[in-house]
């Protein structure tokens, strides 16, 4: 079995959302699967000195414009959320819970949570809202809600974020193919060639 | 006449170099010309809080890897310079001198200076080295050297950098098409569609 593609992302990242809609098709085309790794960019930024894009002088204004334009360019439904960015512990914990219980639903859960935030403008930082979003695709909202407050899942998210930082992850989306790192959906052309040729 | 494409860049920017090798063909394909606008990213970073890529935790290591890989991907000759980044007043001033004297040589001059730095590992921050690089394509090295120390050209570079900041330029390359800004060579697919359709 070839290695899966690791997809690191934060639920508050528009570019992570855009890329999440494309990564599975890209992986499947080359016989790969995807391992979804939600992390907390806030913890990453403490190490890197980074900051949420909209807060940056000049680059912030550009980014907001680029997000909307990039969504149009790639024909991806997108609405800048009213509250942005938001803390993303709740949706990230739900993903790790699903991974441990019904792993074949992880992709659908990631897409449902991202859609709730970036299309339907629902504040998925609230555990109830995140649980409601996955209930719409058939998961148990009571269990989902419980997962957002589960000690071992909290620990898991913390560990995954720390492990990602130790491996050099500094942004979202951040993809690795057989150990080779690619940052941003705008590197998917390079990801594709790497998958096709095993490097270049 | 359609508006020219404005191409803002710093001579110490690998991604600016990569993009410089492609922007003219892209512009010409859509009946446009290019206005070359060398600026000083150091002055920009004072406003934005930005910093040279290699100095950033995690992102720095990735960037160095991405630069080399992106050059291979786009089939552009590239060698990480021994000294990087460098101050870029000298090459930038030479460009503004050429613009005022033999404007049809500007593109060739930009490419020659970039090539000296990112292919031949010559430290173009030194006025003599920058002048030598443009002498190789037929410009007068004595006049080029004088331009790097010319008061009005110094002022021009300062003013262009300030004007760029006021217009929101925060990185390199940064391209505008009819006022629409695009940051990075990885937005050239969007630039192309914008040129073809007049927006999207």
Interface residues (C-beta under 8 A of the other chain):
Chain A: X44 X47 X48 X49 X50 X56 X57 X58 X59 X61 X62 X65 X66 X69 X70 X72 X73 X165 X168 X169 X170 X171 X181 X183 X184 X186 X187 X189 X190 X193 X200
Chain B: X44 X47 X48 X49 X50 X56 X57 X58 X59 X61 X62 X65 X66 X69 X70 X72 X73 X165 X168 X169 X170 X171 X181 X183 X184 X186 X187 X189 X190 X193 X200
